[in-house]
Amino acid sequence: MHTTYIPIGPSLAKNGQCTFTVWAPVCNAVQLVLGSSPTLPWQMEKGEEGYWTVTIDKVTPGMQYWYKLDNELQRADPAARYQPQGVHGPSEVTDTSFNWTDDDWQGMELAEMVLYELHTGTFTAAGNFQGIISKLDHLQTLGITAIELLPIAQFPGHHNWGYDGVFPFAIHKDYGTANDLKQLVNAAHQRGIAVILDVVYNHLGPEGNYLQDFAPYFTEKYKLFWGGAINFDGQWCDGVRNYFIQNALMWLDEFQIDGLRLDAVHGIFDSSATHIMEELTAQVRLLEQRAQRRKILIAEFDLNNPRYISPVAQGGYGMDAQWVDEFHHALHGAITGEQTGYYEDFGPLEDLARSLQHSYVYTGQFSKHRKRHFGREPVNTGYNQFIAFVQNHDQVGNRLLGDRLSTMLSPEGLKVAAATLMLSPHVPLLFMGEEYGEKNPFLYFTSHSDEELIKNLREGRRKEFAVFNWEGEVPDPQDEAIFRQSKLSWQIDEVPGLFRLYKYLIAFRKERQALYNFRRDDAVRNIRVQNKVLRFERHGNEEVLIICLNLGREPENIQFEKACTKIFDTSDVEWHGPGSLAPAVVQPEQPFLINPFSAIVFELTNKPEE
């Protein structure tokens, strides 16, 4: 593990003195080309481990610069804070100062989070950070406690999901400036809302990626769908590790971001004695101590292995939480009946029951889709280390037509899906627009300029969709109309009662002790499946809630062993439903009906015997 980390990029002091640092260990000469004057480039001095530096006086924000490598290649700064002309243009010096007014903010624990994933460019008509600020009051009213931004690093063109970023330190210029992002974080904190940022440390985009001209950032030892993997364990890997750790610390420290969601960490390969994720976690914990604020690290991966979120003392990497795709797959398969692609591994209600109890569905069983035994039990973990969702950018955007659940399910189906998420023991995440039943699609869009890349991209999308047997033409991601179609409509009454239902469920989740228990040994008990009804209990202190989910299209007859009082039913007329069939008070062994596509919460009348 590193003991010293080296800051990179420009560091501008108040007196106008600026130190430029770039890592280029295999270069014999590096020069700084600053401004537009015809003066000779500044010669940089090579230090230990291949870091080149030069300090210049009278530098002001807005000055543009390049690095010249070995007197030939002219390249933008890999650690540039701003790329005013995009990925192929020069870098620009910025002023990093900001007047923060969130001194009382202490960060937020995962157990307190109700996450809301959004894409800056399509969340509002403005498509920028100021647009998000204008909607923070809406999110606060809903009860959201954390927003999660899709990647915002500079990518080619004007619109992209963000996973093609090639300047990890630079904010995409169409979204706003560094100060605009800081204003967003500051405004969110003032409303009690944390900010999580999606970052990509497994690959860089193919267009505008000039890192290899500076140093061996990539390796052919491992192969990814996107190309060569990041070099975290080969020759010169120390500088690569420093690059990404410095990037993470910049977001968490300078921008006061509350946490990072690390994209597809199963695509991060590292055979070092200390895995890069463990090293990153250790540095973030040190930052937490200095800043006296909680900082969260979330892993996105689909290996059903708790190693990333297990303590270092137990052989893990010490991260805080992971996305749990299989909760989504199990619920989606059960409620829609879809059985193609990876959904062939899901469908029976018992799969959803397993996810509610184990987080993972596959904990060693044979997977028909993967054609192998898959997964392991998430031992020594809590439910609050798993983030669940019924929709997200991947599960919507990687469908052929980017169609949301609102175009597949009835209003009652949407309500029972919402209740299943909010009553589960996991940390819930909503995808933008989900709270009111947004019907506009969220499609995959890009704006590349490389024709060969565009051709390969189109062909790759066609092959990706082939396994799902979806009918129709694959939308062209380069068509700007695809991007425009993906913007939210903000028709809050799209599905009558749905927004109010989400608001109620979020508040209900926060109020009930039984829903605030994340211990794996007792939070979820007595789970069972009867026909199309999934029933389970949530326990916390002395409170017991019995939750019944009917994911079928017909009413179901059930009964309880003990007396219960009904608290909530998604089919109540209050939520624009057909009216509840269940009695207000249920007597022991007394059968009663529950509506199709409905969720009911009962409270046990008497304290259970231990």
N, C-alpha and C positions, 0 to 999 in steps of 0.2 A: 504494500500500500504506500502511496505517496506520503511524504511528510511535509513537502512544500508544494504549493500550487501557485502558478505564475499567471498573473493577470495578463490578458491579451486584448488587442484592439487599441483604440486611442484613449488616453486618459488626460482630459483637459482640466487644468487648474484655473482658479478664478483670475490669476494674473496673466492669463493668455498663454502660459507655457503648456505645451502638450507633448506627452511621451507616447510614441507609437511603438507597439510591440507586436511582432508577428512570428509565428513558428514556421521555419523553413529549413529543416536540418540538412537537407540534401542539396541546397543551393550554395553556390560559391560566392555569390554577391546578391545583395538585396538593396534596392534604392527606393526612397519615398518620393513620389511625384506629387507635389502639393500645390493646389490652386491652378489657376489658368495662366500664370505668368511664364515667360520663356526662360526663367532661371534654370540652372542645372539641377538635376535631382539631388536629393539629400542622400549621402551614403549612410547606410545603417551598419551598426556594429554587431557582430555575432557573439553571443554569449554562450553560457553552458547549455547543453542539450539542444542547441540549434535555434534559440530564441534571438531574433534580431531586434535591436531597439535604436531609436534616435529621438532626441528631445529638441523641439523647435519652439522658438518664442513667437509671440504675436499671432497666435492661431485663434481664430474666431469660429463660433458655430456657423455652419453653412458652408465652410470651406470643403471643397471636394478633393479627393486624393486617390491615387493608385499605388500599388507596389510594382516595381519592375524587377523581374527575377532573372538573374544571370545575364543582364543587359539585353534581354530579348523579350520575354513575355511580359505584358502589362496586365495586371489582374487587380480586381477589387479585393478589399480586405476580408478574409474569411470570418473575422470577428467584427465586421462593420455593424454599426448601430442603425444605419439608415442607407438605403439604396434608392436615391431620388429618381433614377432613370431605370429602375428595375434590375434584373439579375445580370444583365450584360453591361451595365454602366458603372461609373465610378462610385466610390463610397463617399460619405459625407460625415464630417465631424458634428457632433450634437452636444447640446448642453443637457446634462443629466440631472440638474437640480430641480427640485419640486417642493412646493409648500404643502406638506401633508397635514391633514387635520383629523386624523383617525387615531390619535394617541391612546385612546381608551380601548382600542381593539386588541384582543389577545389571541386571535385565531379561533379555531373551532375544532372540536373533536368530531370524528366520523359519526359517532352515535347521534349527534345533533343535526346531521346533514340531511336535507332533502335536496338532491342535486337536480340541476336543470341544464341539459346539454344544448348548446346553441352554436350556430355557424354565423360569424359576424356579418358576412356578406349577404345572407338571405334572411336573417332574423328581422330586419326592418327594411323599409324602402330606402333609407339612407345607406344602409350596408356598411356602417362603420361603428367605431366605439361610441360616438356621440348618440347614435341611434339606440345602442344598448342602454345607455344612461337614461334615455327618455322612456324606457320600458321597465326600469327598476321598480317603480311604484306598483306596476301591475304584478311583478313577481313577488314583491313584498306582501301585497294583498292576498295573493294565492297561498303564501306560506313558505315559499322557497327560501332555503337558508344558504344555498351555495350554487353559483353558476359555474358551468364548465365550458370553457371556450375551445372550440376546435382549433387546430394549430394556426398561429398568426404570423409565423416567420415568412420572410419574403420568398415568394414563389414566382414563376414566370407568368406573364400576362396579368389580366385583371381579375379573373375569378378561378377558383380552385378550392377543393375541400381543405387544402393546406398541407396534405401529406407529400406534396412535391416541393416542399421548401428546400432552398439551397443556401440560405444565409440565416442560420439559426439564431444569431444575435440581433438581426434586423427585423423590425416590425413591417409587415406588408404595407406598402405605402398607401394603398387605397383605403386601408382601415383607419388611418390616422397616424399621428405622431406618437413618440414615446410619452409625451405629456398627456395626450388624449387617453392613452391606456392607463396612466397613473390617475387621471381624473376618474376613470371608470372604477378602478379599484378603490379609490378614496370614497367615491359616492356609494359604492356597494357596502363598504365597511360601515359607513354612517347609517345604513339601513339594516345592519345586522346580517349582511349577506357576505359569505366568503367567496373567493374567486379561485377556481382551479383552472390550470392551463394544460392543454394537451400538447405534449412535446414528442418529437420523433427522433429517437436516438438509435434506431436500427438501420436506417438508410437515409440517403439524401436523394432529392429528385434528379432526374436525368438531364434536364435542361438548365444551363447556367451553373452547373456544378464544376467548379474549377479547383476544388480542394487538392486534388491529386497533383496539381502543378506545384504546390507548396511542400507537400510531405506525403508519405504513404498512409493516408487516412483510410484506405480501403485494402481489403485482402481478397485474394482469390481462393484462400484456404476453405472458405465457406461460401455457399451459393444461396442467394435469395431470389424470390420471384422478381424483385426489383433490380437485381444485378449483384455485384460484389458486396460483401458484408463490410461493416465498419471494423477497422483493425484495432481491436481491444486487447489482443494478446500476442501480436507478432513483433517484429523489429520496429523500433521507434513508436511503440504503442503508448509510451508514457505521455507524449505530447497529445495524442488523440484522446486519451482519458482525461487529461487536463482540460482540453477543449470543451468536452461535453459537461464535465463537472462545473467548470467556470460558467457555462451557459445556464445550467440549472440554478446555480447560486445567484446569478444575475437576476433571474425572474423572481426568485424567492426573497432576495434581499433588496436590491434597488427598486424593484417594482412592487414589493410587498405582496406578491402573489401568495396565496395561502397553501397551495399544494400543486403538485404536478401529476398528470395522468400520463404515464409513459406508454406510448403506442407499441403494440405487438412485441413485447419483450422476448417472446420465443424466437424472434429474429435477431436477438443480440447474442453473439457467440463469444465466449470468453473462457479459456482454460487456465487463466492465471490463478495463482494461489488465493488471491482475493478477487472475487468476481466484481466486475464494474458496478453492478447494482448494490452490492454490499458496501463498496467504497463510497458510492454516491450517498447511500443512506447514512453512513457514518459522518460525512461532511454536512449533510442536512441536519443531523442531530446536534452537531456543534453550532450550526447557525441558530437553531432553536434556542440553545442556551444563551447565546450572545444577544439575540433579539428579544428573548422572553416572549415568544409567540409560537404557537403550534404550527408546524408545517407538515403537510400530508403528502405521502408518496403512494400513488395508486398504479398498479400494474395491469395492463391489458394483455392477456394471453389465454390460450385455449388448451393448455396441457393438463388441466385438472391435477395440478401438483401444488401443494401448499408451500413449497420451498421459498418462494419469493416473499411470502408474508409471515414466515416462521421466524422466531428470534434467531439471532446469529449464534447464540449459545446452543441452539438445537440444530445447527447446521443450515439455517436459513439465511436470507439476505436482509431480513429486518424491515421490509417495507410494510406499509400500514394496511393496504387493502388491495383487492383485485376485482375486476369485472367478472361476473359469473354469467357467461353466455347461455349456459344450459338452463337456467331459470327461464330465460326468454324462449329458448327452443321448445322446452317442455310445455309452456303455456301456449305458445303459438300453435304448436302441433295439436294440442288438445282442443283449442277453441276454434281453429280454422279447418282442421282436418288435413292440412297440407302435409304431403308425404314424400316430396322430391328433394334431391340434394341432401344436405345434412339433416333435413327434417325426417329422413327415413329412419333415423335412430330414435325418433320421439313420436308421441301420439297418445298412448294410453295415459289415463289420468294418474296412474301409479308413478309415472315419470315426474309429474309435477309434485306429487307427494314426496318423492325422493329428494327433489331439489329443495323443498321447504324444510326437510329434515337434515339433509347432508350438504346442502348448497350445490355440490356437484350431483349430477344424475349418474354419470359413469364413474365408478370408484373401483374399477378392476374388471368389469364385465366385458364381454365381447361386443365391439361396435361394428354393426353391419356396414356403416358408411366408411369407417376407417379401416375395416377389415383386419382388426387386431383387438386384443384386450387393451383397455384404455382406462387411465385414471387411478387415483388412490384416495383413501379417506382423508379429509382435511383435519387430521387430529391436532389437538392443542390450538385450535383457532376459534374465534367467536364469530357469531353471525354478522357483527358490525364490521368485519373485515371483508365482507362480500357485498358488492354493489350490483343490485338487480334492476331490471328494466323490462318493459313490454315493447319498447321501441327505442332505437338510437340511430345515429347516422349510418352505421354499417347495415343494420338489419332492415332499414328502409331504403337507403340509397343504393344498396347492392342487390335490390330487386330489379327486374327488367324495366319496369315502368316507375320505379321509385315510389310505389304506392304504399300509403299508410294504412294502419288498421281501420281507420275511419271509412275507407272505401271497401273494406272486406266484411265488416261486422255491422250489425244493427246497433242502434243506440244502447240497447240493453247489453249487448255483447261488449261494447266499449266500457260500460260501467262496471261489469263484473271483472273485466281485465284490470281496470284501475283499482278496484277493491282488492284483488288478488295481490297486486304489487304492494299497496300501502299497508296491508295487513300481514304481509310476509315478515319474517324476522330479519331480513336483510336491509341494507341501506338503499333507499329507493332513488332511482334516477328517472326523470322525465325527459323526453326529447321535445324540443321547441314546437309549440303548437298542439302538442298532445292533450294539454289541459282543456282545450275547448273543441277538440275533434277536427283540427285542420285537415282539409281535404286536398290542398295543393300538394303535389308530389315533392319529394326531395330526391332529385336525380344526381347522377355523377356528372360533374362538369369540369372542364379544363379550358385553358386558353394558351396552349403551346404554340410555338412558331416553327418548330422543327418538323418538316413534312414527313420524314422517315419515322420519327417518334410518333407522330399523329397516326400514321398508318398502322404501326405496331400496337398502339393503344386501342384503336378500333377493333383490330383483330383479337386482341387479348380479351376485350369485353365480350365478344361473341363466344369465344371458347369458354369463358367463365360461366356464362348463362346456360350453356348446353346441358350441363348436368341437372338443371332444374326442370328442363322440358317446358319452359314457359313459352307461350305463343306470342308472336308479334315481332316487329322489327326492333333491333337494339337502338335506342336513341343515340345520336351522335354527340359525345361529350363536348365536342368543339363548337357546337351550335349554341350561340349566345342565347337563343330562345329557351334552351334547356335551363340555363342559369336563371333567367327571369321567371320561368314557370315554378322554380323551386322556392321563390320568396313567399314568406307567410302572408296570408290574406288578412289576418287579424279580425276575422269574423267570429267574435267571441261567442255569439249565440248559434254557431254552426250546428251544434248538437245541443238542444235545449236541456238545461240542467246539468250538463257535464262539468262545466267550469265550477259551479257551486259544489258539485259532488267532490271534485278533487280538493277544493278548498276545505270542505268539511273533513275529508279523510286525512288530510295533512294535519289539521288541528287535532283530530281525534287521536292520531298516532302520537302526538306530542303529549296529550293529556293522560293517556292510559298507562298505568304502571306495567300492565301485562304486555304492552307493545314496546316497552322500553327495556325489556330483558333480552340480552343478546347471548346469554350463556348457552352453549350447545347442549349441555346435559339436561336442561329443564325448561328452556324457553318455548319449545314446541313439544306437545305431548299428545298421546292418544290420536294419532293421525290414522285415518281410514278412508277407504274408497267404497262407495255403494252406488252401483250403476254409474251415473254421470255426476254424482255428488262427491266432492272432496270435503272431508270434515276434519278439523283439528282444533286443538286447544292452545291458547297462548296464556302462559302463567307469569306472574310477576308479583312479588311480595304475597299479599293475600288475595289478589285479584285473579279470577279465572274467566277468560273469554272463550266462548265456543264459536267457531267460525265455520259456516257452511257455504260452499261454493257449488252452485249448479251450473256446470259448463255445457249442459245438454240443451236440446231444443224442446224438451217436454217437461211438464211439472213432475216433481219427484216427491215421493212419500217417505218421510223419515220420522224417527222418534228418539228421545233422549232417555237416559236412565235416571236423571235427576231433574229437579225443577229448575227452570231458567226463565229469565226475563229478556224479551227482545229489546235491543238497543237501536238497531239500524238495519235497514233493508234497501238495497239498491232499487228494488221494484216499487218502492213507495211513490205515491203521486207527488210527493215533495220534490222528487228528482225526475219528474215527468215520466214515471214508470206506470205500469198497468194497475198498480195497487197490490199491496202485500197479501199473500195468502196465509202467512204464518200468524198464529195468535200472539197477542201481546205477552201472555204468560203461558209457558209450556209446562204441562204437568208430566211427571214421570210416566214413561211407557205409553204416552198419548200420541198416536200418529198425527202428523199434520203435513200439509203440502207446502212446497216452496216453488216459486216460479222458475221457468226456464231462464237461462242466462241471468242469474241473480246471485247476490252475495248477501248473507244475513249474519249479523253478529248478535250473539246472546251472551248474557252474563249469568254465571252460575249463582243461584240464589243463596246457597249456603257455602261456607268455607269448606274446601275439601279436607278430608282427613289425611294426615300425613302417614 
